[in-house]
Amino acid sequence: MQDTKDFQVMNFPNTDFKENDIKPSNYLIEMVDSKVFVIHREITRSELPDYENDRTFLFQNKYYLSCIKHTPSLSEAEKVVQRYWEAMKQLNRMKK
């Protein structure tokens, strides 16, 4: 695994989802090189059996899927995560 400075954790904003049933995932953005950023989704221990061992890894005591998307920049990766969270907000609005 690379140095931790090559990773950025993005935790969903609790205040935005405080009253909602569907909580979004947290994400980890990995800088592979200056033009490749990989997004990993945090998974819970209860989700681990759903994935093969080569699809997950442990980082700072949390489990992540090995790769869900590649982007060409950190800002693009952050936008992708924001869009995932926005989709969760929309699902919660539809559920009400």
C-alpha positions in Angstrom: 0.0 0.0 0.0 1.1 3.5 -0.7 1.9 6.3 1.8 -1.1 7.7 3.5 -0.5 11.1 2.0 -1.7 9.5 -1.3 -5.1 9.0 0.2 -8.0 11.3 1.0 -11.0 10.1 3.1 -14.3 11.7 2.3 -16.9 11.2 5.0 -20.5 12.0 4.3 -21.8 15.1 6.1 -23.9 13.7 9.0 -26.0 16.9 9.2 -27.3 16.4 5.7 -28.5 12.9 6.5 -29.4 13.1 10.1 -33.2 12.5 9.6 -32.8 10.1 6.7 -33.2 6.3 6.7 -30.7 5.7 3.9 -27.2 6.7 4.9 -24.6 7.2 2.2 -21.2 5.5 2.2 -17.9 7.1 3.0 -15.2 7.1 0.3 -11.5 6.9 0.0 -9.7 8.6 -2.9 -6.3 7.2 -3.8 -3.8 9.1 -5.9 -2.1 6.5 -8.1 -0.2 9.1 -10.1 -0.9 12.7 -11.1 -3.5 11.7 -13.7 -5.1 8.6 -12.1 -7.3 8.9 -9.0 -9.2 5.8 -7.8 -12.4 6.0 -5.7 -13.0 3.3 -3.1 -16.2 2.8 -1.2 -16.1 2.1 2.5 -17.9 -1.1 3.5 -19.0 -2.4 6.9 -17.8 -5.6 8.4 -21.2 -7.1 7.8 -20.7 -6.5 4.0 -17.3 -8.2 3.9 -18.8 -11.7 3.2 -20.5 -10.3 0.1 -17.1 -9.6 -1.6 -14.1 -11.8 -2.4 -11.0 -11.0 -0.4 -9.2 -9.6 -3.4 -11.9 -7.0 -3.9 -11.5 -5.4 -0.4 -8.7 -3.9 1.7 -8.2 -2.5 5.1 -7.1 1.2 5.5 -6.9 2.9 8.9 -9.1 0.2 10.4 -11.9 0.5 7.8 -12.7 -1.8 4.9 -13.0 -0.5 1.4 -13.8 -1.9 -2.0 -10.7 -2.1 -4.1 -12.0 0.2 -6.9 -15.3 1.6 -8.0 -14.2 4.3 -10.4 -11.1 6.0 -11.9 -10.9 9.7 -12.5 -8.2 12.0 -14.1 -8.0 14.4 -11.2 -8.7 14.8 -7.5 -11.4 17.4 -8.1 -13.2 15.1 -10.5 -13.1 12.3 -7.9 -14.5 14.6 -5.3 -17.3 15.6 -7.7 -18.1 12.0 -8.3 -18.4 11.3 -4.5 -20.6 14.5 -4.1 -22.9 13.1 -6.9 -23.2 9.8 -5.1 -24.2 11.6 -1.9 -26.7 13.8 -3.8 -28.3 10.6 -5.3 -28.7 9.3 -1.7 -30.4 12.6 -0.8 -32.8 12.2 -3.7 -33.6 8.6 -2.7 -34.4 9.8 0.8 -36.7 12.5 -0.5 -38.5 10.0 -2.7 -39.0 7.7 0.3 -40.8 10.3 2.4 
